[in-house]
Amino acid sequence: MEHSLLVWLLPTLALVVGVAIGFLIARLAPNAAPSSTQRQLDDIQERFDNYQNEVVTHFNSTATLVKKLTQSYQEVQDHLAEGANRLALDEQTRQRLLASLHADAVQAPRERLTPPRNQEPPRDYAPKAPNAPGMLDEHYGLKK
C-alpha cells in the first residue's frame, strides 16, 4: 500500500512543482518580450506618423505650386490680351487676336464615347450549334 501511494504521490507532486515553476517562468518571461514587441510597435507607429506627415506636406506643396502655376498662366493671358489691345493696328486684328486667346482658354468639350449597340453580356461558355453535344457531354471531342 505504501508503495502504491508513493507511485501516485511522486508524479502528482512533480506535476504540481512543474506547474508552479511554469507559472513563475510565464509570469517573469512576458515582461521581457512585450517590451521588445512594444518597442517595435512604437517604431512602426512613428514611421507611419512620419509617412503621413510627408504625404500631407507633399500635397500642400503641390497645391501651392498649382496655385502659382494658375496665377502665372492668368498673368500671361492678361499680358497677351493687353498687348493685343495696345499693339493691334486695327479693330479687326485686335478682335482676331483676342478671339484666339479666348479660344485657347476655353477648349471644346470632348466627344463622349457611345456604348456598344449589342447589350448582350459576354458568355462564359463556348457557343455550340443546335443539337450538337456540349463541352460537358461525355462524347464531346471524341472521333467516332
C-alpha positions as CSV (number, residue, x, y, z in Angstrom):
1,M,0.0,0.0,0.0
2,E,2.8,2.4,0.8
3,H,4.4,1.5,-2.5
4,S,1.3,2.3,-4.5
5,L,0.8,5.6,-2.6
6,L,4.4,6.5,-3.4
7,V,3.8,5.7,-7.1
8,W,0.9,8.2,-7.2
9,L,2.3,10.8,-4.8
10,L,5.7,11.4,-6.6
11,P,4.2,12.1,-10.1
12,T,1.5,14.2,-8.6
13,L,4.0,16.2,-6.6
14,A,6.3,16.5,-9.6
15,L,3.3,17.8,-11.6
16,V,2.4,20.4,-9.0
17,V,6.0,21.6,-8.8
18,G,6.2,21.7,-12.6
19,V,3.1,23.7,-12.8
20,A,4.3,26.2,-10.2
21,I,7.7,26.6,-11.9
22,G,6.0,27.0,-15.3
23,F,3.7,29.6,-13.8
24,L,6.6,31.6,-12.3
25,I,8.5,31.5,-15.6
26,A,5.4,32.5,-17.5
27,R,4.9,35.5,-15.2
28,L,8.5,36.6,-15.4
29,A,9.2,35.9,-19.1
30,P,6.5,38.1,-20.7
31,N,8.0,41.2,-19.1
32,A,11.0,41.0,-21.5
33,A,9.0,40.0,-24.6
34,P,6.3,42.7,-24.6
35,S,8.9,45.5,-24.1
36,S,10.6,44.3,-27.3
37,T,7.3,44.0,-29.1
38,Q,6.1,47.3,-27.7
39,R,9.3,49.0,-29.0
40,Q,8.8,47.5,-32.5
41,L,5.1,48.7,-32.4
42,D,6.2,52.2,-31.3
43,D,8.8,52.3,-34.1
44,I,6.3,51.2,-36.7
45,Q,3.8,53.8,-35.4
46,E,6.4,56.5,-35.5
47,R,7.4,55.6,-39.1
48,F,3.7,55.6,-40.1
49,D,3.2,59.0,-38.5
50,N,6.2,60.4,-40.3
51,Y,4.9,59.0,-43.6
52,Q,1.5,60.6,-43.1
53,N,3.2,63.9,-42.3
54,E,5.3,63.6,-45.5
55,V,2.2,62.9,-47.6
56,V,0.4,65.9,-46.1
57,T,3.4,68.1,-46.8
58,H,3.7,66.8,-50.3
59,F,0.1,67.6,-51.2
60,N,0.3,71.0,-49.6
61,S,3.3,71.8,-51.6
62,T,1.7,70.5,-54.8
63,A,-1.4,72.7,-54.1
64,T,0.8,75.8,-53.6
65,L,2.7,75.1,-56.8
66,V,-0.5,74.5,-58.8
67,K,-1.9,77.8,-57.4
68,K,1.3,79.6,-58.5
69,L,1.1,78.0,-62.0
70,T,-2.6,79.1,-62.3
71,Q,-1.7,82.6,-61.3
72,S,1.2,82.7,-63.8
73,Y,-1.0,81.4,-66.6
74,Q,-3.5,84.1,-65.8
75,E,-0.8,86.8,-65.8
76,V,0.4,85.6,-69.2
77,Q,-3.2,85.6,-70.6
78,D,-3.7,89.2,-69.2
79,H,-0.4,90.3,-70.7
80,L,-1.2,88.9,-74.1
81,A,-4.7,90.4,-74.0
82,E,-3.2,93.8,-73.0
83,G,-0.6,93.5,-75.8
84,A,-3.3,92.7,-78.3
85,N,-5.3,95.7,-77.2
86,R,-2.3,98.0,-77.3
87,L,-0.4,96.8,-80.3
88,A,-3.1,95.8,-82.8
89,L,-3.2,98.2,-85.7
90,D,-6.9,98.0,-86.4
91,E,-10.1,96.7,-84.7
92,Q,-10.4,93.6,-86.8
93,T,-6.9,92.4,-86.0
94,R,-7.5,93.1,-82.3
95,Q,-10.7,91.1,-82.3
96,R,-9.0,88.1,-84.0
97,L,-6.1,88.2,-81.5
98,L,-8.5,88.3,-78.6
99,A,-10.7,85.6,-80.0
100,S,-7.7,83.3,-80.5
101,L,-6.6,83.9,-76.9
102,H,-10.1,83.0,-75.6
103,A,-10.4,80.1,-77.9
104,D,-7.3,78.5,-76.4
105,A,-8.5,79.2,-72.9
106,V,-11.9,77.6,-73.5
107,Q,-11.5,74.1,-75.0
108,A,-14.3,72.4,-76.8
109,P,-15.8,69.6,-74.8
110,R,-14.6,66.1,-75.8
111,E,-16.9,63.9,-77.7
112,R,-18.3,61.1,-75.4
113,L,-17.9,57.5,-76.3
114,T,-21.1,55.8,-77.2
115,P,-21.9,52.4,-75.5
116,P,-21.9,49.4,-77.8
117,R,-25.1,48.6,-79.6
118,N,-25.0,45.0,-78.6
119,Q,-26.0,44.8,-75.0
120,E,-25.6,41.1,-74.6
121,P,-23.2,40.2,-71.8
122,P,-20.2,38.1,-72.6
123,R,-20.7,34.3,-72.4
124,D,-18.7,32.2,-70.1
125,Y,-19.1,29.1,-72.3
126,A,-18.3,28.2,-75.9
127,P,-21.3,28.6,-78.2
128,K,-22.5,25.4,-79.9
129,A,-24.7,24.6,-82.8
130,P,-28.2,23.3,-82.1
131,N,-28.5,19.6,-81.4
132,A,-24.6,19.4,-81.1
133,P,-23.1,17.9,-78.0
134,G,-21.9,20.4,-75.4
135,M,-18.5,20.6,-73.9
136,L,-19.6,18.7,-70.8
137,D,-21.0,15.8,-72.9
138,E,-19.1,12.6,-72.4
139,H,-18.7,12.1,-76.1
140,Y,-17.6,15.7,-76.8
141,G,-14.4,15.9,-78.9
142,L,-14.2,12.1,-79.5
143,K,-14.0,11.0,-83.0
144,K,-16.3,8.2,-84.0
